Amino acid sequence: QRIELLVAWLKECSPDIVCLQEIKCVDDAFPRLEVEALGYNVVTHGQKTFNGVALLSKLPFDETKSGLAGDDEDAHARFLEGVVTLKQGVVRVACLYLPNGNPANTDKYPYKLKWMSRLLEYTKERLKAEEPLILAGDYNVIPAARDVYNPAAWADDALFRPATREAFQSLLGLGLTD
């Protein structure tokens, strides 16, 4: 069971904020009590059998919102944001599970690119607020050839296609750090 591994890691590392992806359960099935017993506030955006994201924070959430704007028809549980107040001010944390996009010759790849475009627009809007922003999660991107053992083997994979890498670089171009 994955909860035992998560609880052990939370006890050992004691992070202030945690972003989880692929929780693969609806909100009510998430092991909230076990995590809350360790002093964490929990918010989830779950989905049965696949996807799903969760935010854990030692500080209470001032606000939370699930789903990435820009596509009212997108029912995938891939994005969750929360705002916490620190001594220095507020910080917004977005937990994301970017679509894989494979097989790249199916409608999964255009969905991935559209999702990345929506994330770019979200980020541009959030940066206008001039508040600290953390975008953490599984981007399903291989940013550069040096990030994989055998780049040629990944040439047509959705994670390594030029359009994917360009979309990722667009995020970094906004001033974000990988």
Summary of the structure (lengths in Angstrom):
residues: 178
radius of gyration: 16.8
end to end distance: 30.6
largest distance: 48.4
contacts: 504
relative contact order: 0.13
helix: 33%
strand: 25%
